[in-house]
Amino acid sequence: MMVKGVLILFLYISLMQYAGYILSTLCFTLFAMLMLGNRNKAQLVAVPLAVTGFIFLILTYGMFVPLPKGVGIFRAVSLLFQ
């Protein structure tokens, strides 16, 4: 299980520069929850959205940290949240 966790983390880090913070964090949180055995569909939707939104708000508006926007269509979607 530890190898899967490290693999998911490396995929998250590498995906972030192409897909941006929002999409990569949603995917990372979802896959981490699945890897840990969570199968509750309501939680698999609500928790990634809440975690991503909370961290986004804290870093962007509370600490003024620029987050990766991604490239192409992912950048366009990320700019909608500015």
PDB file of N, CA, C and O in Angstrom:
ATOM      1  N   MET A   1       0.812  -1.182   0.000  1.00  0.00           N
ATOM      2  CA  MET A   1       0.000   0.000   0.000  1.00  0.00           C
ATOM      3  C   MET A   1       0.866   1.261   0.000  1.00  0.00           C
ATOM      4  O   MET A   1       0.478   2.276  -0.579  1.00  0.00           O
ATOM      5  N   MET A   2       2.024   1.204   0.639  1.00  0.00           N
ATOM      6  CA  MET A   2       2.902   2.362   0.693  1.00  0.00           C
ATOM      7  C   MET A   2       3.430   2.715  -0.701  1.00  0.00           C
ATOM      8  O   MET A   2       3.563   3.893  -1.034  1.00  0.00           O
ATOM      9  N   VAL A   3       3.727   1.714  -1.502  1.00  0.00           N
ATOM     10  CA  VAL A   3       4.204   1.959  -2.860  1.00  0.00           C
ATOM     11  C   VAL A   3       3.120   2.644  -3.681  1.00  0.00           C
ATOM     12  O   VAL A   3       3.410   3.553  -4.459  1.00  0.00           O
ATOM     13  N   LYS A   4       1.869   2.212  -3.513  1.00  0.00           N
ATOM     14  CA  LYS A   4       0.761   2.857  -4.221  1.00  0.00           C
ATOM     15  C   LYS A   4       0.632   4.313  -3.799  1.00  0.00           C
ATOM     16  O   LYS A   4       0.406   5.187  -4.636  1.00  0.00           O
ATOM     17  N   GLY A   5       0.773   4.575  -2.509  1.00  0.00           N
ATOM     18  CA  GLY A   5       0.683   5.940  -1.999  1.00  0.00           C
ATOM     19  C   GLY A   5       1.766   6.839  -2.571  1.00  0.00           C
ATOM     20  O   GLY A   5       1.498   7.977  -2.956  1.00  0.00           O
ATOM     21  N   VAL A   6       2.980   6.331  -2.627  1.00  0.00           N
ATOM     22  CA  VAL A   6       4.093   7.103  -3.188  1.00  0.00           C
ATOM     23  C   VAL A   6       3.870   7.329  -4.679  1.00  0.00           C
ATOM     24  O   VAL A   6       4.142   8.415  -5.189  1.00  0.00           O
ATOM     25  N   LEU A   7       3.378   6.312  -5.380  1.00  0.00           N
ATOM     26  CA  LEU A   7       3.090   6.447  -6.808  1.00  0.00           C
ATOM     27  C   LEU A   7       2.015   7.497  -7.064  1.00  0.00           C
ATOM     28  O   LEU A   7       2.147   8.320  -7.969  1.00  0.00           O
ATOM     29  N   ILE A   8       0.951   7.467  -6.264  1.00  0.00           N
ATOM     30  CA  ILE A   8      -0.110   8.470  -6.411  1.00  0.00           C
ATOM     31  C   ILE A   8       0.447   9.868  -6.142  1.00  0.00           C
ATOM     32  O   ILE A   8       0.087  10.816  -6.839  1.00  0.00           O
ATOM     33  N   LEU A   9       1.312  10.007  -5.152  1.00  0.00           N
ATOM     34  CA  LEU A   9       1.897  11.304  -4.830  1.00  0.00           C
ATOM     35  C   LEU A   9       2.766  11.824  -5.975  1.00  0.00           C
ATOM     36  O   LEU A   9       2.691  13.003  -6.321  1.00  0.00           O
ATOM     37  N   PHE A  10       3.591  10.953  -6.565  1.00  0.00           N
ATOM     38  CA  PHE A  10       4.421  11.376  -7.694  1.00  0.00           C
ATOM     39  C   PHE A  10       3.573  11.729  -8.917  1.00  0.00           C
ATOM     40  O   PHE A  10       3.887  12.677  -9.638  1.00  0.00           O
ATOM     41  N   LEU A  11       2.508  10.975  -9.150  1.00  0.00           N
ATOM     42  CA  LEU A  11       1.602  11.313 -10.251  1.00  0.00           C
ATOM     43  C   LEU A  11       0.934  12.662 -10.006  1.00  0.00           C
ATOM     44  O   LEU A  11       0.770  13.453 -10.935  1.00  0.00           O
ATOM     45  N   TYR A  12       0.553  12.922  -8.774  1.00  0.00           N
ATOM     46  CA  TYR A  12      -0.054  14.196  -8.407  1.00  0.00           C
ATOM     47  C   TYR A  12       0.895  15.362  -8.689  1.00  0.00           C
ATOM     48  O   TYR A  12       0.499  16.372  -9.272  1.00  0.00           O
ATOM     49  N   ILE A  13       2.131  15.211  -8.275  1.00  0.00           N
ATOM     50  CA  ILE A  13       3.119  16.269  -8.471  1.00  0.00           C
ATOM     51  C   ILE A  13       3.373  16.521  -9.951  1.00  0.00           C
ATOM     52  O   ILE A  13       3.440  17.673 -10.379  1.00  0.00           O
ATOM     53  N   SER A  14       3.514  15.459 -10.734  1.00  0.00           N
ATOM     54  CA  SER A  14       3.794  15.634 -12.158  1.00  0.00           C
ATOM     55  C   SER A  14       2.562  16.103 -12.923  1.00  0.00           C
ATOM     56  O   SER A  14       2.690  16.843 -13.898  1.00  0.00           O
ATOM     57  N   LEU A  15       1.380  15.688 -12.503  1.00  0.00           N
ATOM     58  CA  LEU A  15       0.152  16.094 -13.187  1.00  0.00           C
ATOM     59  C   LEU A  15      -0.175  17.560 -12.926  1.00  0.00           C
ATOM     60  O   LEU A  15      -0.806  18.215 -13.756  1.00  0.00           O
ATOM     61  N   MET A  16       0.253  18.076 -11.775  1.00  0.00           N
ATOM     62  CA  MET A  16      -0.108  19.432 -11.401  1.00  0.00           C
ATOM     63  C   MET A  16       0.389  20.474 -12.401  1.00  0.00           C
ATOM     64  O   MET A  16      -0.313  21.451 -12.657  1.00  0.00           O
ATOM     65  N   GLN A  17       1.560  20.295 -12.963  1.00  0.00           N
ATOM     66  CA  GLN A  17       2.069  21.306 -13.883  1.00  0.00           C
ATOM     67  C   GLN A  17       1.308  21.309 -15.202  1.00  0.00           C
ATOM     68  O   GLN A  17       1.281  22.333 -15.885  1.00  0.00           O
ATOM     69  N   TYR A  18       0.692  20.200 -15.579  1.00  0.00           N
ATOM     70  CA  TYR A  18      -0.056  20.131 -16.841  1.00  0.00           C
ATOM     71  C   TYR A  18      -1.555  20.364 -16.654  1.00  0.00           C
ATOM     72  O   TYR A  18      -2.182  21.047 -17.464  1.00  0.00           O
ATOM     73  N   ALA A  19      -2.125  19.809 -15.603  1.00  0.00           N
ATOM     74  CA  ALA A  19      -3.570  19.905 -15.392  1.00  0.00           C
ATOM     75  C   ALA A  19      -3.949  21.007 -14.404  1.00  0.00           C
ATOM     76  O   ALA A  19      -5.128  21.340 -14.279  1.00  0.00           O
ATOM     77  N   GLY A  20      -2.983  21.568 -13.712  1.00  0.00           N
ATOM     78  CA  GLY A  20      -3.265  22.623 -12.757  1.00  0.00           C
ATOM     79  C   GLY A  20      -3.614  22.078 -11.382  1.00  0.00           C
ATOM     80  O   GLY A  20      -3.802  20.877 -11.193  1.00  0.00           O
ATOM     81  N   TYR A  21      -3.694  22.990 -10.438  1.00  0.00           N
ATOM     82  CA  TYR A  21      -3.931  22.613  -9.047  1.00  0.00           C
ATOM     83  C   TYR A  21      -5.300  21.969  -8.846  1.00  0.00           C
ATOM     84  O   TYR A  21      -5.401  20.928  -8.197  1.00  0.00           O
ATOM     85  N   ILE A  22      -6.336  22.564  -9.387  1.00  0.00           N
ATOM     86  CA  ILE A  22      -7.701  22.136  -9.074  1.00  0.00           C
ATOM     87  C   ILE A  22      -7.958  20.704  -9.522  1.00  0.00           C
ATOM     88  O   ILE A  22      -8.364  19.874  -8.708  1.00  0.00           O
ATOM     89  N   LEU A  23      -7.737  20.400 -10.772  1.00  0.00           N
ATOM     90  CA  LEU A  23      -8.008  19.047 -11.275  1.00  0.00           C
ATOM     91  C   LEU A  23      -7.089  18.009 -10.638  1.00  0.00           C
ATOM     92  O   LEU A  23      -7.543  16.929 -10.260  1.00  0.00           O
ATOM     93  N   SER A  24      -5.809  18.326 -10.518  1.00  0.00           N
ATOM     94  CA  SER A  24      -4.880  17.342  -9.962  1.00  0.00           C
ATOM     95  C   SER A  24      -5.167  17.063  -8.485  1.00  0.00           C
ATOM     96  O   SER A  24      -5.009  15.925  -8.041  1.00  0.00           O
ATOM     97  N   THR A  25      -5.581  18.067  -7.718  1.00  0.00           N
ATOM     98  CA  THR A  25      -5.892  17.855  -6.315  1.00  0.00           C
ATOM     99  C   THR A  25      -7.191  17.068  -6.150  1.00  0.00           C
ATOM    100  O   THR A  25      -7.295  16.219  -5.264  1.00  0.00           O
ATOM    101  N   LEU A  26      -8.172  17.343  -6.990  1.00  0.00           N
ATOM    102  CA  LEU A  26      -9.404  16.548  -6.962  1.00  0.00           C
ATOM    103  C   LEU A  26      -9.093  15.070  -7.218  1.00  0.00           C
ATOM    104  O   LEU A  26      -9.563  14.194  -6.491  1.00  0.00           O
ATOM    105  N   CYS A  27      -8.302  14.806  -8.252  1.00  0.00           N
ATOM    106  CA  CYS A  27      -7.946  13.420  -8.593  1.00  0.00           C
ATOM    107  C   CYS A  27      -7.114  12.774  -7.487  1.00  0.00           C
ATOM    108  O   CYS A  27      -7.362  11.626  -7.116  1.00  0.00           O
ATOM    109  N   PHE A  28      -6.142  13.492  -6.967  1.00  0.00           N
ATOM    110  CA  PHE A  28      -5.288  12.950  -5.908  1.00  0.00           C
ATOM    111  C   PHE A  28      -6.107  12.562  -4.682  1.00  0.00           C
ATOM    112  O   PHE A  28      -5.942  11.468  -4.141  1.00  0.00           O
ATOM    113  N   THR A  29      -6.987  13.455  -4.247  1.00  0.00           N
ATOM    114  CA  THR A  29      -7.791  13.176  -3.064  1.00  0.00           C
ATOM    115  C   THR A  29      -8.718  11.988  -3.301  1.00  0.00           C
ATOM    116  O   THR A  29      -8.866  11.133  -2.428  1.00  0.00           O
ATOM    117  N   LEU A  30      -9.340  11.930  -4.472  1.00  0.00           N
ATOM    118  CA  LEU A  30     -10.228  10.818  -4.807  1.00  0.00           C
ATOM    119  C   LEU A  30      -9.480   9.489  -4.813  1.00  0.00           C
ATOM    120  O   LEU A  30      -9.934   8.524  -4.198  1.00  0.00           O
ATOM    121  N   PHE A  31      -8.344   9.428  -5.497  1.00  0.00           N
ATOM    122  CA  PHE A  31      -7.594   8.179  -5.583  1.00  0.00           C
ATOM    123  C   PHE A  31      -6.991   7.770  -4.242  1.00  0.00           C
ATOM    124  O   PHE A  31      -6.884   6.579  -3.950  1.00  0.00           O
ATOM    125  N   ALA A  32      -6.598   8.740  -3.430  1.00  0.00           N
ATOM    126  CA  ALA A  32      -6.087   8.413  -2.097  1.00  0.00           C
ATOM    127  C   ALA A  32      -7.192   7.809  -1.237  1.00  0.00           C
ATOM    128  O   ALA A  32      -6.957   6.855  -0.495  1.00  0.00           O
ATOM    129  N   MET A  33      -8.391   8.364  -1.338  1.00  0.00           N
ATOM    130  CA  MET A  33      -9.507   7.818  -0.577  1.00  0.00           C
ATOM    131  C   MET A  33      -9.853   6.404  -1.043  1.00  0.00           C
ATOM    132  O   MET A  33     -10.122   5.524  -0.225  1.00  0.00           O
ATOM    133  N   LEU A  34      -9.844   6.193  -2.354  1.00  0.00           N
ATOM    134  CA  LEU A  34     -10.115   4.855  -2.883  1.00  0.00           C
ATOM    135  C   LEU A  34      -9.044   3.866  -2.432  1.00  0.00           C
ATOM    136  O   LEU A  34      -9.350   2.731  -2.066  1.00  0.00           O
ATOM    137  N   MET A  35      -7.788   4.303  -2.461  1.00  0.00           N
ATOM    138  CA  MET A  35      -6.696   3.429  -2.051  1.00  0.00           C
ATOM    139  C   MET A  35      -6.821   3.043  -0.577  1.00  0.00           C
ATOM    140  O   MET A  35      -6.458   1.932  -0.189  1.00  0.00           O
ATOM    141  N   LEU A  36      -7.331   3.955   0.236  1.00  0.00           N
ATOM    142  CA  LEU A  36      -7.492   3.689   1.658  1.00  0.00           C
ATOM    143  C   LEU A  36      -8.757   2.889   1.968  1.00  0.00           C
ATOM    144  O   LEU A  36      -9.015   2.555   3.125  1.00  0.00           O
ATOM    145  N   GLY A  37      -9.545   2.582   0.935  1.00  0.00           N
ATOM    146  CA  GLY A  37     -10.685   1.696   1.115  1.00  0.00           C
ATOM    147  C   GLY A  37     -12.032   2.370   1.277  1.00  0.00           C
ATOM    148  O   GLY A  37     -13.013   1.692   1.578  1.00  0.00           O
ATOM    149  N   ASN A  38     -12.118   3.660   1.092  1.00  0.00           N
ATOM    150  CA  ASN A  38     -13.398   4.349   1.213  1.00  0.00           C
ATOM    151  C   ASN A  38     -14.237   4.076  -0.029  1.00  0.00           C
ATOM    152  O   ASN A  38     -13.782   4.316  -1.147  1.00  0.00           O
ATOM    153  N   ARG A  39     -15.462   3.574   0.157  1.00  0.00           N
ATOM    154  CA  ARG A  39     -16.349   3.284  -0.969  1.00  0.00           C
ATOM    155  C   ARG A  39     -17.673   4.041  -0.871  1.00  0.00           C
ATOM    156  O   ARG A  39     -18.580   3.812  -1.672  1.00  0.00           O
ATOM    157  N   ASN A  40     -17.785   4.932   0.096  1.00  0.00           N
ATOM    158  CA  ASN A  40     -18.992   5.726   0.267  1.00  0.00           C
ATOM    159  C   ASN A  40     -19.038   6.785  -0.839  1.00  0.00           C
ATOM    160  O   ASN A  40     -18.200   7.686  -0.876  1.00  0.00           O
ATOM    161  N   LYS A  41     -20.024   6.671  -1.744  1.00  0.00           N
ATOM    162  CA  LYS A  41     -20.063   7.555  -2.922  1.00  0.00           C
ATOM    163  C   LYS A  41     -20.255   9.019  -2.553  1.00  0.00           C
ATOM    164  O   LYS A  41     -19.687   9.902  -3.195  1.00  0.00           O
ATOM    165  N   ALA A  42     -21.038   9.277  -1.538  1.00  0.00           N
ATOM    166  CA  ALA A  42     -21.240  10.671  -1.124  1.00  0.00           C
ATOM    167  C   ALA A  42     -19.928  11.280  -0.626  1.00  0.00           C
ATOM    168  O   ALA A  42     -19.615  12.428  -0.940  1.00  0.00           O
ATOM    169  N   GLN A  43     -19.174  10.520   0.140  1.00  0.00           N
ATOM    170  CA  GLN A  43     -17.886  11.015   0.628  1.00  0.00           C
ATOM    171  C   GLN A  43     -16.881  11.151  -0.501  1.00  0.00           C
ATOM    172  O   GLN A  43     -16.068  12.075  -0.497  1.00  0.00           O
ATOM    173  N   LEU A  44     -16.925  10.233  -1.476  1.00  0.00           N
ATOM    174  CA  LEU A  44     -15.981  10.289  -2.597  1.00  0.00           C
ATOM    175  C   LEU A  44     -16.223  11.510  -3.484  1.00  0.00           C
ATOM    176  O   LEU A  44     -15.344  11.898  -4.253  1.00  0.00           O
ATOM    177  N   VAL A  45     -17.386  12.109  -3.387  1.00  0.00           N
ATOM    178  CA  VAL A  45     -17.667  13.340  -4.127  1.00  0.00           C
ATOM    179  C   VAL A  45     -17.417  14.559  -3.237  1.00  0.00           C
ATOM    180  O   VAL A  45     -16.745  15.507  -3.644  1.00  0.00           O
ATOM    181  N   ALA A  46     -17.958  14.524  -2.031  1.00  0.00           N
ATOM    182  CA  ALA A  46     -17.923  15.704  -1.157  1.00  0.00           C
ATOM    183  C   ALA A  46     -16.532  16.026  -0.618  1.00  0.00           C
ATOM    184  O   ALA A  46     -16.130  17.189  -0.608  1.00  0.00           O
ATOM    185  N   VAL A  47     -15.806  15.026  -0.177  1.00  0.00           N
ATOM    186  CA  VAL A  47     -14.506  15.281   0.460  1.00  0.00           C
ATOM    187  C   VAL A  47     -13.484  15.880  -0.522  1.00  0.00           C
ATOM    188  O   VAL A  47     -12.860  16.886  -0.184  1.00  0.00           O
ATOM    189  N   PRO A  48     -13.285  15.308  -1.722  1.00  0.00           N
ATOM    190  CA  PRO A  48     -12.333  15.955  -2.641  1.00  0.00           C
ATOM    191  C   PRO A  48     -12.722  17.387  -2.998  1.00  0.00           C
ATOM    192  O   PRO A  48     -11.855  18.255  -3.099  1.00  0.00           O
ATOM    193  N   LEU A  49     -14.013  17.643  -3.190  1.00  0.00           N
ATOM    194  CA  LEU A  49     -14.452  19.007  -3.498  1.00  0.00           C
ATOM    195  C   LEU A  49     -14.176  19.946  -2.320  1.00  0.00           C
ATOM    196  O   LEU A  49     -13.687  21.059  -2.515  1.00  0.00           O
ATOM    197  N   ALA A  50     -14.484  19.503  -1.112  1.00  0.00           N
ATOM    198  CA  ALA A  50     -14.277  20.338   0.071  1.00  0.00           C
ATOM    199  C   ALA A  50     -12.792  20.582   0.332  1.00  0.00           C
ATOM    200  O   ALA A  50     -12.390  21.712   0.608  1.00  0.00           O
ATOM    201  N   VAL A  51     -11.981  19.541   0.247  1.00  0.00           N
ATOM    202  CA  VAL A  51     -10.542  19.675   0.493  1.00  0.00           C
ATOM    203  C   VAL A  51      -9.914  20.608  -0.536  1.00  0.00           C
ATOM    204  O   VAL A  51      -9.162  21.518  -0.185  1.00  0.00           O
ATOM    205  N   THR A  52     -10.228  20.376  -1.811  1.00  0.00           N
ATOM    206  CA  THR A  52      -9.663  21.211  -2.875  1.00  0.00           C
ATOM    207  C   THR A  52     -10.093  22.664  -2.712  1.00  0.00           C
ATOM    208  O   THR A  52      -9.270  23.574  -2.809  1.00  0.00           O
ATOM    209  N   GLY A  53     -11.370  22.879  -2.466  1.00  0.00           N
ATOM    210  CA  GLY A  53     -11.865  24.244  -2.301  1.00  0.00           C
ATOM    211  C   GLY A  53     -11.275  24.943  -1.093  1.00  0.00           C
ATOM    212  O   GLY A  53     -10.899  26.113  -1.172  1.00  0.00           O
ATOM    213  N   PHE A  54     -11.191  24.236   0.027  1.00  0.00           N
ATOM    214  CA  PHE A  54     -10.650  24.827   1.244  1.00  0.00           C
ATOM    215  C   PHE A  54      -9.190  25.218   1.065  1.00  0.00           C
ATOM    216  O   PHE A  54      -8.801  26.338   1.398  1.00  0.00           O
ATOM    217  N   ILE A  55      -8.385  24.311   0.546  1.00  0.00           N
ATOM    218  CA  ILE A  55      -6.962  24.617   0.360  1.00  0.00           C
ATOM    219  C   ILE A  55      -6.785  25.722  -0.670  1.00  0.00           C
ATOM    220  O   ILE A  55      -5.929  26.591  -0.508  1.00  0.00           O
ATOM    221  N   PHE A  56      -7.590  25.697  -1.731  1.00  0.00           N
ATOM    222  CA  PHE A  56      -7.519  26.740  -2.756  1.00  0.00           C
ATOM    223  C   PHE A  56      -7.801  28.111  -2.143  1.00  0.00           C
ATOM    224  O   PHE A  56      -7.064  29.066  -2.388  1.00  0.00           O
ATOM    225  N   LEU A  57      -8.855  28.210  -1.355  1.00  0.00           N
ATOM    226  CA  LEU A  57      -9.211  29.494  -0.751  1.00  0.00           C
ATOM    227  C   LEU A  57      -8.140  29.988   0.220  1.00  0.00           C
ATOM    228  O   LEU A  57      -7.782  31.165   0.215  1.00  0.00           O
ATOM    229  N   ILE A  58      -7.640  29.088   1.043  1.00  0.00           N
ATOM    230  CA  ILE A  58      -6.612  29.477   2.023  1.00  0.00           C
ATOM    231  C   ILE A  58      -5.345  29.956   1.318  1.00  0.00           C
ATOM    232  O   ILE A  58      -4.808  31.012   1.652  1.00  0.00           O
ATOM    233  N   LEU A  59      -4.866  29.179   0.340  1.00  0.00           N
ATOM    234  CA  LEU A  59      -3.616  29.545  -0.327  1.00  0.00           C
ATOM    235  C   LEU A  59      -3.772  30.761  -1.231  1.00  0.00           C
ATOM    236  O   LEU A  59      -2.899  31.629  -1.252  1.00  0.00           O
ATOM    237  N   THR A  60      -4.868  30.837  -1.978  1.00  0.00           N
ATOM    238  CA  THR A  60      -5.031  31.915  -2.949  1.00  0.00           C
ATOM    239  C   THR A  60      -5.412  33.238  -2.304  1.00  0.00           C
ATOM    240  O   THR A  60      -4.807  34.271  -2.592  1.00  0.00           O
ATOM    241  N   TYR A  61      -6.406  33.210  -1.439  1.00  0.00           N
ATOM    242  CA  TYR A  61      -6.918  34.463  -0.886  1.00  0.00           C
ATOM    243  C   TYR A  61      -6.403  34.762   0.520  1.00  0.00           C
ATOM    244  O   TYR A  61      -6.383  35.922   0.932  1.00  0.00           O
ATOM    245  N   GLY A  62      -5.995  33.755   1.245  1.00  0.00           N
ATOM    246  CA  GLY A  62      -5.478  33.987   2.587  1.00  0.00           C
ATOM    247  C   GLY A  62      -3.988  34.245   2.616  1.00  0.00           C
ATOM    248  O   GLY A  62      -3.510  35.097   3.366  1.00  0.00           O
ATOM    249  N   MET A  63      -3.249  33.505   1.793  1.00  0.00           N
ATOM    250  CA  MET A  63      -1.791  33.612   1.813  1.00  0.00           C
ATOM    251  C   MET A  63      -1.220  34.196   0.516  1.00  0.00           C
ATOM    252  O   MET A  63      -0.016  34.433   0.427  1.00  0.00           O
ATOM    253  N   PHE A  64      -2.063  34.426  -0.477  1.00  0.00           N
ATOM    254  CA  PHE A  64      -1.662  35.001  -1.761  1.00  0.00           C
ATOM    255  C   PHE A  64      -0.572  34.193  -2.459  1.00  0.00           C
ATOM    256  O   PHE A  64       0.376  34.749  -3.012  1.00  0.00           O
ATOM    257  N   VAL A  65      -0.727  32.856  -2.423  1.00  0.00           N
ATOM    258  CA  VAL A  65       0.213  31.943  -3.069  1.00  0.00           C
ATOM    259  C   VAL A  65      -0.327  31.617  -4.449  1.00  0.00           C
ATOM    260  O   VAL A  65      -1.443  31.108  -4.561  1.00  0.00           O
ATOM    261  N   PRO A  66       0.431  31.893  -5.507  1.00  0.00           N
ATOM    262  CA  PRO A  66      -0.040  31.525  -6.855  1.00  0.00           C
ATOM    263  C   PRO A  66       0.046  30.007  -7.044  1.00  0.00           C
ATOM    264  O   PRO A  66       1.093  29.404  -6.812  1.00  0.00           O
ATOM    265  N   LEU A  67      -1.050  29.408  -7.461  1.00  0.00           N
ATOM    266  CA  LEU A  67      -1.097  27.967  -7.665  1.00  0.00           C
ATOM    267  C   LEU A  67      -0.946  27.657  -9.152  1.00  0.00           C
ATOM    268  O   LEU A  67      -1.275  28.496  -9.991  1.00  0.00           O
ATOM    269  N   PRO A  68      -0.456  26.473  -9.486  1.00  0.00           N
ATOM    270  CA  PRO A  68      -0.302  26.113 -10.900  1.00  0.00           C
ATOM    271  C   PRO A  68      -1.643  26.149 -11.630  1.00  0.00           C
ATOM    272  O   PRO A  68      -2.653  25.665 -11.117  1.00  0.00           O
ATOM    273  N   LYS A  69      -1.641  26.722 -12.823  1.00  0.00           N
ATOM    274  CA  LYS A  69      -2.868  26.859 -13.605  1.00  0.00           C
ATOM    275  C   LYS A  69      -3.046  25.737 -14.622  1.00  0.00           C
ATOM    276  O   LYS A  69      -4.169  25.471 -15.050  1.00  0.00           O
ATOM    277  N   GLY A  70      -1.964  25.079 -15.014  1.00  0.00           N
ATOM    278  CA  GLY A  70      -2.053  24.056 -16.043  1.00  0.00           C
ATOM    279  C   GLY A  70      -1.833  24.660 -17.423  1.00  0.00           C
ATOM    280  O   GLY A  70      -1.469  25.828 -17.553  1.00  0.00           O
ATOM    281  N   VAL A  71      -2.057  23.856 -18.439  1.00  0.00           N
ATOM    282  CA  VAL A  71      -1.881  24.307 -19.811  1.00  0.00           C
ATOM    283  C   VAL A  71      -3.144  24.011 -20.607  1.00  0.00           C
ATOM    284  O   VAL A  71      -3.937  23.141 -20.249  1.00  0.00           O
ATOM    285  N   GLY A  72      -3.310  24.754 -21.692  1.00  0.00           N
ATOM    286  CA  GLY A  72      -4.434  24.515 -22.595  1.00  0.00           C
ATOM    287  C   GLY A  72      -5.778  24.761 -21.931  1.00  0.00           C
ATOM    288  O   GLY A  72      -5.982  25.774 -21.262  1.00  0.00           O
ATOM    289  N   ILE A  73      -6.685  23.823 -22.126  1.00  0.00           N
ATOM    290  CA  ILE A  73      -8.038  23.964 -21.582  1.00  0.00           C
ATOM    291  C   ILE A  73      -8.041  23.958 -20.063  1.00  0.00           C
ATOM    292  O   ILE A  73      -8.913  24.569 -19.445  1.00  0.00           O
ATOM    293  N   PHE A  74      -7.074  23.274 -19.450  1.00  0.00           N
ATOM    294  CA  PHE A  74      -6.988  23.258 -17.993  1.00  0.00           C
ATOM    295  C   PHE A  74      -6.684  24.659 -17.460  1.00  0.00           C
ATOM    296  O   PHE A  74      -7.186  25.053 -16.408  1.00  0.00           O
ATOM    297  N   ARG A  75      -5.866  25.399 -18.189  1.00  0.00           N
ATOM    298  CA  ARG A  75      -5.556  26.777 -17.791  1.00  0.00           C
ATOM    299  C   ARG A  75      -6.799  27.646 -17.873  1.00  0.00           C
ATOM    300  O   ARG A  75      -7.052  28.466 -16.990  1.00  0.00           O
ATOM    301  N   ALA A  76      -7.578  27.464 -18.941  1.00  0.00           N
ATOM    302  CA  ALA A  76      -8.792  28.249 -19.104  1.00  0.00           C
ATOM    303  C   ALA A  76      -9.777  27.979 -17.961  1.00  0.00           C
ATOM    304  O   ALA A  76     -10.415  28.904 -17.460  1.00  0.00           O
ATOM    305  N   VAL A  77      -9.898  26.729 -17.555  1.00  0.00           N
ATOM    306  CA  VAL A  77     -10.783  26.377 -16.453  1.00  0.00           C
ATOM    307  C   VAL A  77     -10.259  26.964 -15.141  1.00  0.00           C
ATOM    308  O   VAL A  77     -11.038  27.486 -14.343  1.00  0.00           O
ATOM    309  N   SER A  78      -8.959  26.885 -14.915  1.00  0.00           N
ATOM    310  CA  SER A  78      -8.368  27.421 -13.686  1.00  0.00           C
ATOM    311  C   SER A  78      -8.581  28.940 -13.593  1.00  0.00           C
ATOM    312  O   SER A  78      -8.805  29.475 -12.507  1.00  0.00           O
ATOM    313  N   LEU A  79      -8.510  29.616 -14.721  1.00  0.00           N
ATOM    314  CA  LEU A  79      -8.670  31.069 -14.705  1.00  0.00           C
ATOM    315  C   LEU A  79     -10.103  31.479 -14.379  1.00  0.00           C
ATOM    316  O   LEU A  79     -10.338  32.625 -13.994  1.00  0.00           O
ATOM    317  N   LEU A  80     -11.062  30.574 -14.523  1.00  0.00           N
ATOM    318  CA  LEU A  80     -12.438  30.875 -14.141  1.00  0.00           C
ATOM    319  C   LEU A  80     -12.577  31.082 -12.637  1.00  0.00           C
ATOM    320  O   LEU A  80     -13.503  31.757 -12.187  1.00  0.00           O
ATOM    321  N   PHE A  81     -11.673  30.512 -11.866  1.00  0.00           N
ATOM    322  CA  PHE A  81     -11.743  30.585 -10.411  1.00  0.00           C
ATOM    323  C   PHE A  81     -10.938  31.747  -9.831  1.00  0.00           C
ATOM    324  O   PHE A  81     -10.809  31.855  -8.611  1.00  0.00           O
ATOM    325  N   GLN A  82     -10.406  32.600 -10.665  1.00  0.00           N
ATOM    326  CA  GLN A  82      -9.617  33.743 -10.189  1.00  0.00           C
ATOM    327  C   GLN A  82     -10.488  34.884  -9.778  1.00  0.00           C
ATOM    328  O   GLN A  82      -9.985  35.924  -9.354  1.00  0.00           O
TER     329      GLN A  82
END
